[in-house]
Amino acid sequence: MRRSRKSTTPGKTIIPAGYRLTVTSWENDADNYNTVVLEGLTLEQVTFNVELCKLFENSTDWENLLCNLYEPDDEDVARVHAALIPLMKKFHPEEVARCEGDDEMLGDIAMDYLGDLSLTYGEWFTRVCESWKVEYIPNEIILEDVTEKFK
């Protein structure tokens, strides 16, 4: 699952049935906002992603801070990975088995999921999850591009 699962065909955009998660994040001093949308998710997939978002919501607990890390030291990286690993064990046991007890590798894989949510991006190790919203789309939606009719 990477970013939006929306598919396009010439003249049409198809939004798949399932859960839709919209995540808005920022970095530094609340700048460089970014919003991503994941669509066509299962209940388990959206639950996992929401749990990730909750971990990276803005916090004033500076000793355990996970979000908004620019140049993390080894302790920061270990703290972020330690927070991610239980979620990986719960929702992605196949990844846990593949890593054969290598928590550093498992943490790195978990960081890829954060990338899908734009909670890690560019030079920032982690970003702040400003907000998230879950919607349910019961049936596939097909949008037809009719722009040419108005030119």
N, C-alpha and C positions, 0 to 999 in steps of 0.2 A: 504494500500500500504506500503510495507516494503521492503527496499533495492531493489535488482534486482527482476524483475518478470519473469526472465528467468526460464523455467522449464526444468527438465531433465528426461529422461527415459533411461533405460539401453542402452548405446551406442549412445545416441542422446542428443543434446542440442537444445531446441526450443526457439527461440527469437521471442516474439510476435510482431505482427504489431502494429504500433502506434509510439508515440514519445519516444525518448531515451534521458535521461539527464545524463551527466557525470559531477560529481562535485569533484574537488580536494580542500582539505582544509589542514590547518596546525594550530599549536598552539605554544604558547610561543614565541620563537625567530626564527620562521620559521622552526621548526623541527617537527618531527612526522607527516609527510605528510600522507594523506589518500585519496584514490579515491574510490568513490562509483558510481554505475551505476543503474539507475532506467529505466526499459523498459516497453513497452506496455502501456504507459501513454496516457490519452486523452489530448486534447488541454487545457482544463481547469486545469487538474492536473499539466501539465508541466508549465503552466503560473503561477500557485500558487507557485510551487517550485522555479522557476526562480526569482520571487519576493522575496522569502525568501533568496535566494543566494545574491541578490543585497543588502539586508539589512546588510549582514555580510561580505561584501567585505572590504578589508583593508582600514582604514581611519586614518586621522591625526586629526580628530575632537575629541580630548580627552574628552571634556565635555559630548559629546553625544555618546561616544564609545559603541557599542553593541558587537563587536567581541573581541575575545582573553581575555575573563574574566575568571580568575582562582578561586578566592575566592570572589565572588561578595557580596557586602553588600545589604541590603534591597532596597536601592535606585537604585543600578545597576539592580537588579532583576525586580523592578517595571518599569524601563526604557526599558528593553528588552521586558517585557510583553506588555507594552504600544505600542511598535513598531509592535508587532506581532498581537495584537487584531484586528486592522483594516483589516488585510489580512484574519484573521479567519472569520470576519463578512462578508467580500466580497465573499470568496470562500467556506466557511464551515458554512452556516447558521444553519445547523442541529446541529452542535456542540455548537453554540451560544445558541440555544434554550434549549439544554440539560443542559447547565450550569446555566440557569435561572438567568442571571445577575451576576454570580460569576466570576469576571474578573481574579481572582487568579487561579481558576480552568481552565478557558479558556486559560490562559497563560501557564499553565502546559501542557495542551493538545497540544498547539502549539509547545512546546518544544519537544514533541514526533516527530513532523514532522521534526524539526531540526535534531533530532537523525537519521532519515532516510537518511539525507543528510550528515551525519557525521559533522554537524556544532555544535553539542554538543557531547562530547564523554569522557568517563572515568572521570578523575578528573576535567576536564575543563568544566565550565558552558557553555561557547561558544567558538567556534574556528573561524578562519579567512577563508573565502571563497576565495581561491587563483584564481580559475577559474571555469567556467561552460561552457558546450557545449550542444546544442540541435541538435539532428539528427532525421530524420523521416524515419521510416521503413514502406514502403507501404504494404508489404506482410510478413506474417510469414516466418521466416527463420529456416530451419532444418539443423543442423550441425551433420554429422555422424562421430563418433569417429572411425578412422581407424588406430590407433596407433599400434594395434597388428600385422598388416600387415608388419610393419617395424621393428619388434623385431627379 
